[in-house]
Amino acid sequence: MSAGDVDSLLEKAAQAAGGLNGVKTVTFDVNSTESVSQVELSLPAASFKELADSTNAGLAVSTGIGSVTFNAKAVDSIAKAGTGGDVSISIEKLDNASLPAGVKNAVGNRPVYNFTVTSGGKTVSSFGGGKATVSIPYTPASGEDVNNIVIYYISDSGKLTAVPNCKYDTVTGMVTFTTKHFSTYVVGYNAVSFSDVSDGAWYADYVSFLAARGIVGGNNGAFSPDSSITRAEFVTILARMSGDDLIGYTAPSFTDVAASDWYFAAVQWAYANGITTGSDGQFSPNAAITREQLAAMLYRYAQYVGNLSNAEGMSAREFSDYDNISSWAKAPIQWAVNNGIITGNPDGSFAPASNATRAEAAKMIAVLIQSSIG
């Protein structure tokens, strides 16, 4: 697109939004069919920089073979990475035959995509803490459970790595995922079963959804849905959801968490990012997490990843034991209730000090992921 085309689009967006500061997303709709193998959009560097500098808007590219939406932080990072040349965004469907043998066997005939961004001829692989939301069309094969449809990216060494924040939408027929970097991505299928999770259980779909993405696991083939979940187990789940690199955490922040503990890096990550604070210098990793503690950690996690939505729902004051909720947990619980992440008990209580079970935690985490994507 020419600079004039982009400037005209920005002007129209500003008029519709009451000024550039009101623009949420600038969308480039590229007409193409699914038979096209690659779509590339090139924008003048000056126009891209204007978008980054003059607005706090995201940028979306929608095509017949998929779509990509960069949030404002990613747009800013791409603009700063350039050297003055055009910014190009490419969505490309690859031939499965070109994949390494091990990857090809795992993927089968499912779609393989390569996403790239270049600025001035320089490849921009990561987005400086920003993120991209990607949607690609997919038709499930006969017998495929949509909870088990996942996205993998192929590392430089040819390894398949699960993307935790992905979901399949039966209405749009799209697999949507969020990522902090671009690479080659494939649609995969990963069905994980547990001996103590029956298909008809109220939590079965949530457990299946998380297990397929490697977010939760079991022990000796069992999930133990009715067991309490510990604080260490829960922050480990959150760390896996984030997709952050945990290697850099080396110095302990709590007196009861040692560098040799299996949960050490996850606890340090949670502390460093404001997701947990502990009490009196201790984290109490093996203590069961209470329902109000769980809601508070989920709330802070949503703040950290930028997915703190403002949905409205019932007032937490309607719980019969609202006065028993700790002051620091009232806002998180209200947020979790509004977004359908957590509910009360049949008797109208919330039971803030009760221990959360692994099944309850699975539901809350899965709902948070599913509601925050796309």
N, C-alpha and C positions, 0 to 999 in steps of 0.2 A: 504494500500500500504506500501511496505517496504521502509526503508530509501534509499536503493539503487535505487529503482524505481523512487522515487521523485528526487533524485540527478541527475539521468539520464535525467529526464524530464527537470529539470532546465538547465542542460548543453545544451540540444538541443534547448531550448528556447533562451539561451544566444547566441548560434551560429547563430540562425536565426535573432536575433535582434541586432547583433553586440556588444554583451556584456550584462551583467545582468541589467545594468542601462537602456538598451533599451527595456527591456521586459515590455509590457503593461499589459498583463493578462496571467496567467497560467491556462489552462483549463484541467480539469479531465473529460473525456467523459465516463460515465458509461453506458454500454449497458444494456438496460432494456426495457420492453414493458409497455404499459399503463395498462396492467392487473396486474402488480406488485403493491402492496399497499405501500411498503416502500423501500427506498434506503438509505443506510448509507455508507459514505466514511470516513475511519479512516486514519489519517496521523501521523507519528511519530512527537512528539513535537519538536525535534531538527530540523527536516526537515522543519516544518512549521515556526519555528523561523528563519531559514536560508532564507526562502522566504521573510519573513517580513524585516529582517535586511539587506539582500544583494540586494534587488530590491525595486523599488517603484511601484510594480505591484499589480494588483488585482488578485483574485482567483475565478475561476468559476467551478461549478459542474453542468454538463449537464446530464440529465437522461430522460428516456422515460415518466416519470410522471411529469416532471418539471425541471426547472433549477434555480440556484442561483449564482449570481455574487457579490462578496464582493469587494468594492473598496480598495485602498491601505491603507487608514486610518482605515478601519474596520479590515483588515488583521493584521495590527499592534496592534490594540486593543485586538483582540482575542489572539494573540501571548503573549501579556503581562499579560493576565488574567489567563494563565495556571499555573499549579503547577508541570509540568514535565511529565504528562501522555500524551497519544495520543489526538489529536484534531479530533473530530468526527462531521461530518455534516450530518444531517438527514432530508430527505424529506418524509413525510408520508401522505397518503390519509386516512382520517378518515371516519368511518361509520356515516352517518347523524343521525342514531338512538341514538347515544351516546350524542347528543347535548341537552342542556336544552330546555324545551318545547317551550318557547318564541322564542328562536333562531331558532329552527327547523322549526317553522311555517313561519318565515320570509325568511329562506333560501330555503325551499322546497327541491328539489332534486339536487340542484346545488352543485358543488364540495366543500369539506371542507379539508383543509390541515393544518398539524402541521409542523412547521419548527423549528429545534433545533440545537444549536451548544454547544458542551461540550469540555472542555479542562481540561485534567487530572481528568475527572469525574465531574467537576464543570460546571454547566450550565451558558453559556454566553448569557444573554438576550438582552443586548444593546451593541453597537459597538463604544462607546467613541466618538461620533460625526461622525463616519463613517457611511456608508450606504450599504445596500444590494439591488440589483435589482433582482426581482423574476418574473419568467414567468411560468404560468401553463396553460395546454390545456383546452379549453372550446368551446363547440358547442352551439351557441345561440338557444334558443327555438323559435318556430314559432312566428313571430310577435314582437320579441324583437329588440328594437332599440339599436345598439351597443354603442351609446352615453350614454345610461343609465345602461350599464353593469359596475358594480363597485366592489371594494374589501372592505370587512369589516374585522376588527380583533375583536376577542372576548376577552374582558377584563376579569380580574380575577373575577369580580362580575357578569360575564355573559352578559355584555352589548355589543351590536354591535356598533362599532365606524368606521366611514367611513375613508378610506385611500384616501387623496386628490390626490396624484400623482399616478394615475393608468389609464390604457387605454386598450381597446381591439383592437387587430390587425387582420383585416379580412384576410390578406395575410397569416400570420403564424397560425391563429387560436388560439392565445395565449392571455391571460390576463396578462399584465405586470405591475408591481408596484414597487415603491421604498419604503424602510422602514429603520428606524434607530434602530429597535429592532425586535426580533423574538417572535412569538406568534402563536395562532391558527387563520388562515385566511379562509374566505369563499368568494365565488363568489356570489354577490347579484345583484339585479335589482331594480333601484329606478327611476321611471319616474316622473318628476316634470313638471307641465304645468302652464302657465301663461295666463291670459285672453287677454293680449295685445301682445302676441308673436305667430304669425301664422306660420304654418309649412313651408310655402314657403318663409319666410323672410330670407335675406342673413345671418343674425346673429342667426337664430333659433337653429342650431346644436350646436353652441358655448355656447349659454345660457343653452341649455338642458344638455350639457356635464358638465358644471360647477355646475348647480343646483343639478344634480344627486349626486355630491360629497360633497354637502353642502358648496361649496365655495361662491356661490352667492345665494341671496334670493330675495323676492319681498315684496310688501306691499299691503295687502288686495287682494291678488291673482294677482296683476299686477307687471310686471318687470320694466316698464317705460324705454324702450330701448333708446328713443330719449332724455331723460333727461341727464343733465350733472352729472358726478360722482364727488363726493367731495373727498378732500384729505384724510379725515378720513375714508371714505368708502373704498378707494383704499388700504390704508395700512392695513385695517382690512382684506381685501381679501388676501393680501400677507401673513399676519400672519397665516391665515387659511391654505393657501397652504403649508406653511413651516412645519406644524404639531408640531411646538415647543410648549413647556409648557410656558404659559404667566403668571403664578401665581406669580413668583418672582419679577415682576416689581411693585414697590411701590412708588418710588420717582419721581416727575415730572421733566422734563427737559425743558419744555416750559412754558412760562408765561400764555398762553391762553389754556392750557390743564390741567384740574383738575382731581384728582384721582377719582372723582365721575362720570366723563364722560364715556359713554358706550364704547368709542374708546380708553380710556386711555392706557390700557395694550398694545394694538396693536401699538399705536404711540410710546410708550416707547421701545417696542421691535424693531421697525424700526429704532429708533434713536440709540439704543445700538449696533445694528449690521451694522451701516453705510449705511442704505438704504435711510434715509432722514436726512437732517441737519436743515431744517427750515431756517428762516431769521430773524436776529435781535432778537433772543431769542423767536420767535414765530413760531408756526407750521401752523396757519391758517386752522384749521381742517374743517371748513364749507365752505371754498372757493372751487370753482370748480377747478379740476386739469387740467392743460393744456396738450396738446399733448407732448410737450417736457419734461415736468415734469414727465409725465407718463412713457415715454421712459427711462428717467434717473433712475427712481425708479425700473423699471423692470430690467434694466442693473445691478444695484447694487444688486438687489435680486438674479439675476443669478450668480453674483460673490460670494455672500454669500453662496449659496447652492452648488457652484462648478459646475455649468452648463453653463459656459460662453464659448460657442462654437465659432469656427473661420471660419464660412461659408463665402463665397464670393458672392457678388451680385452687383447690381447697386451702383454707387457712390452717396452718399447723395448730392454731389455737383451738381447733375443733377436737383435737385429741383429748381424751378425758384426763390424761396425765401430763398435759402440756407443762404444768408448773414444775414437773420433775425433770424436764429437759434442762441441761446445763446452758447457761447464758451464751457460751461460746459456740454451742451447737444449734441454736435456734434458727439463725439465718441459713446455715447449710441444710438443715432438715426442711425448712420451707422451700428452698431451691429444689431439693431432691423430690419432694412431694409434688411441686409444680410440674416437674418434668417427667413424672411417672416412674422415677427411678426407685423410689421407696414408698411403701404403703404402710398403713396401720394394721392393727390386728382386728379380728372379727368383733371383739368386744368394744371397739372404739378407742383403744389405747395405742400408744406408740411403743412403750417399753424401751425407753432410751438406754437404760443400764443393762438390758438383757444382752447376752452374747449372740452375735450374728453367726448363723450357720454357713457352711460352705455353699449350700444351695441358694440361700438368700443373697450371699455375696455375688454368686455367679449371675443371678438375675440382674442385680443392680449394675454390675460392670457391663454386661452385655447390652442392657438398655442404654447406658451412657454411650457406648461405642456406636450403636445403631442410630441413635438420635443425633449424634454430632457429626456424622459423615454426610456430606452432600448438602 
